[in-house]
């Protein structure tokens, strides 16, 4: 088998050895692969771009789930948009939430991930608090009557910020995945411009995910409660310890520090 | 001799050797007629010849010349790259497990959806030749490497590409400037002097002018350009004069030798690689005498495998399997249209229904441009190294 060479950028690329190809789906609309790599375990790629790997998915999922859920303190209703591999759900249900709605556009993604990336969901799809909805994320937030405390957008398609706001409880938090700002600064600029009119507090936090080439990945942060991202490490630590969960990346100090943005990322949305 | 003379010369080859004739007949017996018979060995030979004639030049096979899976597989096995121009060609490469990294997208005019499809497939090199097209890449500027296509008219090319595509050479600095303003990186220049060139003088001229522009640009504080795409134009030997590709490329080699070592030179050969690798076998279906001229009606014609005679201005060498005194003859295609004439005023021995006519050098822009006219069946494409059971 050949190597997988990522095709995000013309002038630089990361390359992965394919040690064993588990799954491949080639259609006119997408090219999906799941293969094994000695250093990274199972790797899922879509259209020439790495989506997730067993070795480093913990960084992404822990940071996208625990940061908003511990910042919120009393999150009970959670909405996950996308996240078909189940990794996000796995982290979310470690919290004492009462209900999780996950909206995935394609059931086959969930089925495929259960089969070929079983460690991502690790049984999370069986959690009784879960309501798995097969629908377009945008259509769901437009039509739902449900209200959520935390909305996690684990999808590359942006949702209408007004619609998301509509299904958010007062003081709720929306987090989005926003790409690697070093190579894709426009995404930060655009996300900020989209969210800012609808929320009192819009910013970003970061984590470096090794196989998302280019350094820090940014996560969008939007809420009306301007205090939530300014809580002390001690406050977060109290909640975290009460929760008693094991993490590999997330710590209360990392949580607080993640909101400190390098100048080049700040410059993407705060040019004054 | 003018360019038109040179290529409209219709070569009728000496009668086929007995062993070859037997093989053609056997193929028709097994697989029917008409056939397009592809010999991968010939493709490998052509590839090796061009490889030797242009060492250190990245070869990107122009898929449009013959978009066949067997050909794609062979080029991929030879470590070649691919020049693609449409979503359909992308799909063909994907089926053959060719990753986008090995391709360049060379169509100068694209819909936004085509750019996104190509990016999803993994092609990140694109060609533009005007401001509007440059603007289309603004949203993708972090991801792509753009080649600016400039035009040079070839005096020896049969098919002149400079009219439809390519920015005027004098306009190029303006476009480079504009690209820099909107943050789109132009990594190099590309040109096409045309197809089926008589000699490489136009290539050399274009290389020198492009190099001069790139050097000038690289002396500024803009990011350096480092890619030069010298296009195609490497000729097939339709006139059977014995094209020597090494001699043809010698002036190109020498011009490229003057360029900085850290530039990447690429080319987009199509015709030279595949034309001789395919022969067309067609059968005489009917015979009639009209005004003292013998008309033979074939089961393939200019709406089918011989479409390149219309679109590509090619005249393929023809061959019969039968010897004998010749007479002035016409070879007509199978459709109802009077334009469907494969060859006129050629000297052929007397043929009867069932006799075979072999078209040589028929790999490039032949089946690729066939039509559905009259809903006649397509010539069957056969790979000599992987013949099916029936």
Interface residues (C-beta under 8 A of the other chain):
Chain A: X2 X4 X5 X7 X8 X9 X10 X11 X13 X26 X28 X30 X31 X47 X48 X183 X184 X185 X186
Chain B: X87 X91 X94 X95 X97 X99 X100 X101 X119 X120 X121 X122 X123 X124 X125 X139 X142 X143 X144 X145 X185 X187
